[in-house]
């Protein structure tokens, strides 16, 4: 936070500037730069204060008549419009204030992905008897043993040992820095749009459902080793493509056009070496199916809202349970694989 005018910092700068003037240097420029910096810090502090104050507000604004209503209201007290899809002040508003364009759900998914990536990076490398990889090479590409330890989708473990949780955990794992960077960019680009059209609860449920569908398609249709949020990302493409057809009009046509371009690009990338095409396909088809059944906009009744809230919380519980299984069984699976391959 900037010094108050006349504070300790101002006195120090004044002394230094006076000495600079006495020695023939430009002390005035030093004073100007200090004042400029103090003003910038003051403005940044005011923006942060306003962001936190907005998140703590006791009111929210009706999107129909722009009236301020209590944050707990479910219908507008002025025009009677439903406010069920409006998020009350809190984490969602704070995140959108501090990170323009981001939403709370998108931010939480990103945080989970980056957090797991960091834990994997800090974990000692498991090389199966090979020379340990350097920190830089691990940053760019994790070894297969570390990925298996943290819950990657390995068909033999999922199908033969019944490790269902390996359909979920791969959605939040990434093989290297470029992999997580690309999926994070795609999530930031499409996640807020999905949340704006479908709401927080539906985004959470749809993200997990499409990710699991991609993992299942990949692991059950062939023997493979897969990680990444590609299925969930492709699901967003399918969801928004179908949504554009359903709503029609100029906005729907524009949405269809943009999503069609994205799908063509996704198909092109799916056939590149090292890309899991079936994961993309499974997530995309799941997104298309959900686009036909998932309601957009405000919930029409309490029953529909309750259903999607239950589905959202169910998705969160599923993810937490899957990572609990990874934490308790992943090391045993890795030891079994090392013994089978003669490593360790």
MOFEN-V508177 format. One record per residue. N is the residue number from 1. RES is the residue in one small letter. SS is DSSP state (alpha for helix, beta for strand, coil for the rest). NEAR is the number of other C-alpha atoms within 8 Angstrom. D_FIRST is the distance of its C-alpha to the first C-alpha in whole Angstrom. Layout:
# MOFEN-V508177
n->N res->RES ss->SS near->NEAR d_first->D_FIRST
n->N res->RES ss->SS near->NEAR d_first->D_FIRST
This chain:
# MOFEN-V508177
n->1 res->x ss->coil near->5 d_first->0
n->2 res->x ss->coil near->7 d_first->4
n->3 res->x ss->coil near->9 d_first->7
n->4 res->x ss->coil near->5 d_first->9
n->5 res->x ss->coil near->5 d_first->12
n->6 res->x ss->coil near->7 d_first->15
n->7 res->x ss->coil near->8 d_first->12
n->8 res->x ss->alpha near->7 d_first->13
n->9 res->x ss->alpha near->8 d_first->12
n->10 res->x ss->alpha near->10 d_first->14
n->11 res->x ss->alpha near->9 d_first->17
n->12 res->x ss->alpha near->8 d_first->17
n->13 res->x ss->alpha near->11 d_first->16
n->14 res->x ss->alpha near->9 d_first->19
n->15 res->x ss->alpha near->8 d_first->21
n->16 res->x ss->alpha near->9 d_first->21
n->17 res->x ss->alpha near->13 d_first->22
n->18 res->x ss->alpha near->9 d_first->25
n->19 res->x ss->alpha near->9 d_first->26
n->20 res->x ss->alpha near->11 d_first->26
n->21 res->x ss->alpha near->11 d_first->28
n->22 res->x ss->alpha near->7 d_first->30
n->23 res->x ss->coil near->6 d_first->31
n->24 res->x ss->coil near->6 d_first->32
n->25 res->x ss->coil near->7 d_first->29
n->26 res->x ss->coil near->9 d_first->26
n->27 res->x ss->alpha near->12 d_first->24
n->28 res->x ss->alpha near->8 d_first->23
n->29 res->x ss->alpha near->7 d_first->22
n->30 res->x ss->alpha near->10 d_first->19
n->31 res->x ss->alpha near->11 d_first->18
n->32 res->x ss->alpha near->8 d_first->18
n->33 res->x ss->alpha near->8 d_first->16
n->34 res->x ss->alpha near->9 d_first->13
n->35 res->x ss->alpha near->8 d_first->13
n->36 res->x ss->alpha near->8 d_first->14
n->37 res->x ss->alpha near->8 d_first->11
n->38 res->x ss->alpha near->10 d_first->8
n->39 res->x ss->alpha near->9 d_first->10
n->40 res->x ss->alpha near->8 d_first->10
n->41 res->x ss->alpha near->10 d_first->6
n->42 res->x ss->alpha near->10 d_first->7
n->43 res->x ss->alpha near->8 d_first->10
n->44 res->x ss->alpha near->8 d_first->9
n->45 res->x ss->alpha near->9 d_first->7
n->46 res->x ss->alpha near->8 d_first->10
n->47 res->x ss->alpha near->8 d_first->12
n->48 res->x ss->alpha near->9 d_first->11
n->49 res->x ss->alpha near->8 d_first->11
n->50 res->x ss->alpha near->8 d_first->15
n->51 res->x ss->alpha near->11 d_first->16
n->52 res->x ss->alpha near->9 d_first->16
n->53 res->x ss->alpha near->8 d_first->17
n->54 res->x ss->alpha near->10 d_first->20
n->55 res->x ss->alpha near->11 d_first->21
n->56 res->x ss->coil near->8 d_first->21
n->57 res->x ss->coil near->9 d_first->23
n->58 res->x ss->coil near->7 d_first->27
n->59 res->x ss->beta near->10 d_first->29
n->60 res->x ss->beta near->11 d_first->29
n->61 res->x ss->beta near->8 d_first->31
n->62 res->x ss->coil near->12 d_first->35
n->63 res->x ss->coil near->5 d_first->35
n->64 res->x ss->coil near->6 d_first->39
n->65 res->x ss->coil near->7 d_first->38
n->66 res->x ss->coil near->7 d_first->35
n->67 res->x ss->coil near->8 d_first->35
n->68 res->x ss->beta near->8 d_first->32
n->69 res->x ss->beta near->11 d_first->34
n->70 res->x ss->beta near->8 d_first->33
n->71 res->x ss->coil near->10 d_first->31
n->72 res->x ss->coil near->5 d_first->34
n->73 res->x ss->coil near->9 d_first->37
n->74 res->x ss->coil near->7 d_first->39
n->75 res->x ss->beta near->9 d_first->40
n->76 res->x ss->coil near->13 d_first->39
n->77 res->x ss->coil near->7 d_first->40
n->78 res->x ss->coil near->6 d_first->41
n->79 res->x ss->coil near->7 d_first->43
n->80 res->x ss->coil near->7 d_first->44
n->81 res->x ss->coil near->8 d_first->42
n->82 res->x ss->beta near->9 d_first->41
n->83 res->x ss->coil near->11 d_first->38
n->84 res->x ss->coil near->10 d_first->39
n->85 res->x ss->coil near->9 d_first->37
n->86 res->x ss->coil near->5 d_first->34
n->87 res->x ss->coil near->7 d_first->31
n->88 res->x ss->coil near->10 d_first->29
n->89 res->x ss->coil near->15 d_first->25
n->90 res->x ss->coil near->8 d_first->24
n->91 res->x ss->alpha near->8 d_first->24
n->92 res->x ss->alpha near->12 d_first->25
n->93 res->x ss->alpha near->14 d_first->23
n->94 res->x ss->alpha near->13 d_first->20
n->95 res->x ss->alpha near->13 d_first->21
n->96 res->x ss->alpha near->12 d_first->23
n->97 res->x ss->alpha near->8 d_first->19
n->98 res->x ss->alpha near->8 d_first->17
n->99 res->x ss->coil near->7 d_first->20
n->100 res->x ss->coil near->7 d_first->22
n->101 res->x ss->coil near->7 d_first->26
n->102 res->x ss->coil near->11 d_first->26
n->103 res->x ss->coil near->13 d_first->27
n->104 res->x ss->alpha near->11 d_first->27
n->105 res->x ss->alpha near->10 d_first->30
n->106 res->x ss->alpha near->12 d_first->30
n->107 res->x ss->alpha near->10 d_first->26
n->108 res->x ss->alpha near->8 d_first->28
n->109 res->x ss->alpha near->8 d_first->31
n->110 res->x ss->alpha near->10 d_first->29
n->111 res->x ss->alpha near->8 d_first->27
n->112 res->x ss->alpha near->9 d_first->30
n->113 res->x ss->alpha near->12 d_first->32
n->114 res->x ss->alpha near->9 d_first->29
n->115 res->x ss->alpha near->8 d_first->29
n->116 res->x ss->alpha near->10 d_first->33
n->117 res->x ss->alpha near->10 d_first->33
n->118 res->x ss->alpha near->8 d_first->30
n->119 res->x ss->alpha near->8 d_first->33
n->120 res->x ss->alpha near->9 d_first->36
n->121 res->x ss->alpha near->9 d_first->34
n->122 res->x ss->alpha near->6 d_first->33
n->123 res->x ss->coil near->6 d_first->37
n->124 res->x ss->coil near->5 d_first->40
n->125 res->x ss->coil near->8 d_first->42
n->126 res->x ss->coil near->8 d_first->45
n->127 res->x ss->coil near->12 d_first->48
n->128 res->x ss->coil near->9 d_first->51
n->129 res->x ss->coil near->6 d_first->52
n->130 res->x ss->coil near->5 d_first->51
n->131 res->x ss->coil near->5 d_first->49
n->132 res->x ss->coil near->7 d_first->45
n->133 res->x ss->coil near->8 d_first->43
n->134 res->x ss->coil near->6 d_first->40
n->135 res->x ss->alpha near->6 d_first->37
n->136 res->x ss->alpha near->6 d_first->36
n->137 res->x ss->alpha near->9 d_first->40
n->138 res->x ss->alpha near->12 d_first->38
n->139 res->x ss->alpha near->10 d_first->35
n->140 res->x ss->alpha near->10 d_first->38
n->141 res->x ss->coil near->9 d_first->40
n->142 res->x ss->coil near->11 d_first->41
n->143 res->x ss->coil near->10 d_first->44
n->144 res->x ss->alpha near->6 d_first->46
n->145 res->x ss->alpha near->10 d_first->47
n->146 res->x ss->alpha near->11 d_first->43
n->147 res->x ss->alpha near->13 d_first->43
n->148 res->x ss->alpha near->13 d_first->46
n->149 res->x ss->alpha near->12 d_first->44
n->150 res->x ss->coil near->12 d_first->41
n->151 res->x ss->coil near->14 d_first->44
n->152 res->x ss->coil near->14 d_first->45
n->153 res->x ss->beta near->17 d_first->48
n->154 res->x ss->beta near->13 d_first->51
n->155 res->x ss->alpha near->13 d_first->54
n->156 res->x ss->alpha near->8 d_first->56
n->157 res->x ss->alpha near->10 d_first->54
n->158 res->x ss->alpha near->15 d_first->53
n->159 res->x ss->alpha near->10 d_first->57
n->160 res->x ss->alpha near->7 d_first->59
n->161 res->x ss->coil near->7 d_first->57
n->162 res->x ss->coil near->7 d_first->55
n->163 res->x ss->coil near->8 d_first->52
n->164 res->x ss->alpha near->7 d_first->50
n->165 res->x ss->alpha near->13 d_first->47
n->166 res->x ss->alpha near->13 d_first->47
n->167 res->x ss->alpha near->12 d_first->47
n->168 res->x ss->coil near->15 d_first->44
n->169 res->x ss->alpha near->16 d_first->42
n->170 res->x ss->alpha near->16 d_first->42
n->171 res->x ss->alpha near->16 d_first->40
n->172 res->x ss->alpha near->12 d_first->37
n->173 res->x ss->coil near->16 d_first->38
n->174 res->x ss->coil near->13 d_first->38
n->175 res->x ss->coil near->12 d_first->40
n->176 res->x ss->coil near->11 d_first->37
n->177 res->x ss->alpha near->10 d_first->34
n->178 res->x ss->alpha near->7 d_first->36
n->179 res->x ss->alpha near->10 d_first->37
n->180 res->x ss->alpha near->13 d_first->34
n->181 res->x ss->alpha near->8 d_first->32
n->182 res->x ss->alpha near->8 d_first->35
n->183 res->x ss->alpha near->12 d_first->35
n->184 res->x ss->alpha near->9 d_first->32
n->185 res->x ss->alpha near->8 d_first->32
n->186 res->x ss->alpha near->10 d_first->35
n->187 res->x ss->alpha near->11 d_first->33
n->188 res->x ss->alpha near->11 d_first->30
n->189 res->x ss->alpha near->8 d_first->33
n->190 res->x ss->alpha near->9 d_first->35
n->191 res->x ss->alpha near->13 d_first->34
n->192 res->x ss->alpha near->12 d_first->32
n->193 res->x ss->alpha near->8 d_first->35
n->194 res->x ss->alpha near->12 d_first->37
n->195 res->x ss->alpha near->12 d_first->35
n->196 res->x ss->alpha near->7 d_first->35
n->197 res->x ss->alpha near->8 d_first->38
n->198 res->x ss->alpha near->13 d_first->39
n->199 res->x ss->coil near->13 d_first->36
n->200 res->x ss->alpha near->8 d_first->35
n->201 res->x ss->alpha near->10 d_first->37
n->202 res->x ss->alpha near->13 d_first->40
n->203 res->x ss->alpha near->13 d_first->37
n->204 res->x ss->alpha near->12 d_first->37
n->205 res->x ss->alpha near->12 d_first->41
n->206 res->x ss->alpha near->12 d_first->42
n->207 res->x ss->alpha near->12 d_first->39
n->208 res->x ss->alpha near->12 d_first->41
n->209 res->x ss->alpha near->11 d_first->44
n->210 res->x ss->alpha near->18 d_first->44
n->211 res->x ss->alpha near->17 d_first->43
n->212 res->x ss->alpha near->14 d_first->46
n->213 res->x ss->alpha near->13 d_first->48
n->214 res->x ss->alpha near->18 d_first->48
n->215 res->x ss->alpha near->17 d_first->48
n->216 res->x ss->alpha near->11 d_first->51
n->217 res->x ss->alpha near->12 d_first->53
n->218 res->x ss->alpha near->15 d_first->52
n->219 res->x ss->alpha near->16 d_first->53
n->220 res->x ss->alpha near->9 d_first->56
n->221 res->x ss->alpha near->6 d_first->57
n->222 res->x ss->coil near->7 d_first->57
n->223 res->x ss->coil near->9 d_first->57
n->224 res->x ss->coil near->9 d_first->53
n->225 res->x ss->beta near->9 d_first->50
n->226 res->x ss->beta near->12 d_first->47
n->227 res->x ss->coil near->13 d_first->43
n->228 res->x ss->coil near->14 d_first->40
n->229 res->x ss->coil near->13 d_first->39
n->230 res->x ss->alpha near->13 d_first->42
n->231 res->x ss->alpha near->20 d_first->44
n->232 res->x ss->alpha near->18 d_first->41
n->233 res->x ss->alpha near->15 d_first->40
n->234 res->x ss->alpha near->16 d_first->44
n->235 res->x ss->alpha near->18 d_first->44
n->236 res->x ss->alpha near->14 d_first->41
n->237 res->x ss->alpha near->13 d_first->43
n->238 res->x ss->alpha near->16 d_first->46
n->239 res->x ss->alpha near->14 d_first->45
n->240 res->x ss->alpha near->13 d_first->43
n->241 res->x ss->alpha near->14 d_first->47
n->242 res->x ss->alpha near->12 d_first->49
n->243 res->x ss->alpha near->11 d_first->46
n->244 res->x ss->alpha near->14 d_first->47
n->245 res->x ss->alpha near->10 d_first->51
n->246 res->x ss->alpha near->8 d_first->50
n->247 res->x ss->alpha near->7 d_first->48
n->248 res->x ss->coil near->9 d_first->50
n->249 res->x ss->alpha near->6 d_first->49
n->250 res->x ss->alpha near->6 d_first->47
n->251 res->x ss->alpha near->8 d_first->44
n->252 res->x ss->alpha near->13 d_first->46
n->253 res->x ss->alpha near->11 d_first->48
n->254 res->x ss->alpha near->9 d_first->45
n->255 res->x ss->alpha near->11 d_first->44
n->256 res->x ss->alpha near->13 d_first->47
n->257 res->x ss->alpha near->8 d_first->47
n->258 res->x ss->alpha near->8 d_first->44
n->259 res->x ss->alpha near->12 d_first->44
n->260 res->x ss->alpha near->9 d_first->48
n->261 res->x ss->alpha near->8 d_first->46
n->262 res->x ss->alpha near->9 d_first->44
n->263 res->x ss->alpha near->11 d_first->47
n->264 res->x ss->alpha near->8 d_first->49
n->265 res->x ss->alpha near->8 d_first->46
n->266 res->x ss->alpha near->10 d_first->46
n->267 res->x ss->alpha near->8 d_first->50
n->268 res->x ss->alpha near->8 d_first->50
n->269 res->x ss->alpha near->8 d_first->47
n->270 res->x ss->alpha near->10 d_first->49
n->271 res->x ss->coil near->8 d_first->52
n->272 res->x ss->coil near->7 d_first->50
n->273 res->x ss->coil near->4 d_first->50
n->274 res->x ss->coil near->4 d_first->48
n->275 res->x ss->coil near->8 d_first->47
n->276 res->x ss->coil near->9 d_first->49
n->277 res->x ss->alpha near->9 d_first->51
n->278 res->x ss->alpha near->9 d_first->52
n->279 res->x ss->alpha near->15 d_first->48
n->280 res->x ss->alpha near->14 d_first->47
n->281 res->x ss->alpha near->12 d_first->51
n->282 res->x ss->alpha near->16 d_first->50
n->283 res->x ss->alpha near->19 d_first->47
n->284 res->x ss->alpha near->18 d_first->48
n->285 res->x ss->alpha near->10 d_first->51
n->286 res->x ss->alpha near->13 d_first->49
n->287 res->x ss->alpha near->16 d_first->46
n->288 res->x ss->alpha near->13 d_first->49
n->289 res->x ss->alpha near->9 d_first->51
n->290 res->x ss->alpha near->10 d_first->48
n->291 res->x ss->alpha near->13 d_first->48
n->292 res->x ss->alpha near->9 d_first->51
n->293 res->x ss->alpha near->6 d_first->50
n->294 res->x ss->coil near->8 d_first->47
n->295 res->x ss->coil near->6 d_first->46
n->296 res->x ss->coil near->8 d_first->43
n->297 res->x ss->coil near->8 d_first->41
n->298 res->x ss->coil near->10 d_first->41
n->299 res->x ss->coil near->11 d_first->43
n->300 res->x ss->coil near->6 d_first->47
n->301 res->x ss->coil near->6 d_first->47
n->302 res->x ss->alpha near->7 d_first->46
n->303 res->x ss->alpha near->6 d_first->48
n->304 res->x ss->alpha near->9 d_first->47
n->305 res->x ss->alpha near->11 d_first->43
n->306 res->x ss->alpha near->8 d_first->44
n->307 res->x ss->alpha near->8 d_first->46
n->308 res->x ss->alpha near->11 d_first->43
n->309 res->x ss->alpha near->10 d_first->41
n->310 res->x ss->alpha near->8 d_first->43
n->311 res->x ss->alpha near->10 d_first->44
n->312 res->x ss->alpha near->12 d_first->40
n->313 res->x ss->alpha near->8 d_first->40
n->314 res->x ss->alpha near->8 d_first->43
n->315 res->x ss->alpha near->12 d_first->41
n->316 res->x ss->alpha near->9 d_first->38
n->317 res->x ss->alpha near->8 d_first->41
n->318 res->x ss->alpha near->9 d_first->43
n->319 res->x ss->alpha near->10 d_first->40
n->320 res->x ss->alpha near->8 d_first->39
n->321 res->x ss->alpha near->9 d_first->43
n->322 res->x ss->alpha near->12 d_first->43
n->323 res->x ss->alpha near->11 d_first->40
n->324 res->x ss->alpha near->8 d_first->42
n->325 res->x ss->alpha near->10 d_first->45
n->326 res->x ss->alpha near->13 d_first->43
n->327 res->x ss->alpha near->9 d_first->42
n->328 res->x ss->alpha near->7 d_first->45
n->329 res->x ss->alpha near->8 d_first->48
n->330 res->x ss->alpha near->13 d_first->46
n->331 res->x ss->alpha near->9 d_first->47
n->332 res->x ss->alpha near->7 d_first->50
n->333 res->x ss->alpha near->10 d_first->51
n->334 res->x ss->alpha near->11 d_first->49
n->335 res->x ss->alpha near->9 d_first->52
n->336 res->x ss->alpha near->8 d_first->55
n->337 res->x ss->alpha near->8 d_first->54
n->338 res->x ss->alpha near->11 d_first->54
n->339 res->x ss->alpha near->9 d_first->57
n->340 res->x ss->alpha near->7 d_first->59
n->341 res->x ss->alpha near->6 d_first->58
n->342 res->x ss->coil near->7 d_first->58
n->343 res->x ss->coil near->9 d_first->55
n->344 res->x ss->coil near->8 d_first->53
